[in-house]
Amino acid sequence: AHRRLRALAGPGAIEAWGRAARPPWAERHLLIPGDWRRAGVLAHRFRQHAILCLRLRAPCFLRVLR
């Protein structure tokens, strides 16, 4: 699924990893530049519940999709 999402996200998308020590956790992430609504459409298609929106010089926010 991640490979398909990567292909649909386009050439500007950046691969990243999220990790935590307690409890042990690791997950691949995909950073998609541009309008959050485009990323939201892809997230919905891949059954994600939320996306984290980042903006330069502004607080980030969690956009809940479901």
C-alpha positions as CSV (number, residue, x, y, z in Angstrom):
1,A,0.0,0.0,0.0
2,H,2.9,2.4,0.8
3,R,4.4,1.9,-2.6
4,R,1.1,2.7,-4.3
5,L,0.6,5.8,-2.1
6,R,4.2,6.9,-2.9
7,A,3.4,6.6,-6.7
8,L,0.2,8.6,-6.4
9,A,1.8,11.3,-4.2
10,G,4.1,12.4,-7.0
11,P,7.8,13.3,-7.2
12,G,7.8,16.0,-4.5
13,A,6.8,13.5,-1.7
14,I,9.5,12.7,0.9
15,E,10.0,9.4,2.7
16,A,10.4,9.6,6.5
17,W,10.3,7.4,9.6
18,G,8.5,8.0,12.9
19,R,9.8,6.2,16.0
20,A,9.2,6.0,19.7
21,A,11.1,4.3,22.5
22,R,8.2,3.6,24.8
23,P,6.3,1.7,23.8
24,P,8.6,0.5,20.9
25,W,7.1,1.7,17.7
26,A,8.3,2.6,14.2
27,E,6.3,3.6,11.1
28,R,7.0,4.9,7.6
29,H,5.6,8.3,6.8
30,L,5.2,10.2,3.6
31,L,5.5,14.0,3.6
32,I,3.4,15.4,0.7
33,P,4.0,19.1,-0.1
34,G,1.1,21.2,-1.2
35,D,-2.5,21.7,-0.2
36,W,-3.7,19.5,2.7
37,R,-6.9,18.7,0.8
38,R,-5.0,16.7,-1.8
39,A,-3.2,14.8,0.9
40,G,-6.5,14.3,2.6
41,V,-8.0,12.7,-0.5
42,L,-5.0,10.3,-0.7
43,A,-5.2,9.6,3.0
44,H,-8.9,8.8,2.8
45,R,-8.3,6.5,-0.2
46,F,-5.7,4.6,1.9
47,R,-8.0,4.4,5.0
48,Q,-6.1,6.8,7.2
49,H,-7.9,8.4,10.1
50,A,-6.0,11.7,10.2
51,I,-3.1,13.7,8.6
52,L,-0.7,16.0,10.3
53,C,-0.5,19.4,8.5
54,L,2.7,21.4,8.7
55,R,3.2,25.0,7.7
56,L,6.3,27.2,7.7
57,R,6.4,29.5,10.7
58,A,3.1,28.3,12.0
59,P,1.9,25.6,14.5
60,C,1.2,22.2,13.0
61,F,-2.3,20.7,13.4
62,L,-3.9,17.3,13.2
63,R,-6.7,17.1,10.6
64,V,-9.1,14.3,11.5
65,L,-10.6,12.7,8.4
66,R,-13.1,10.2,10.0
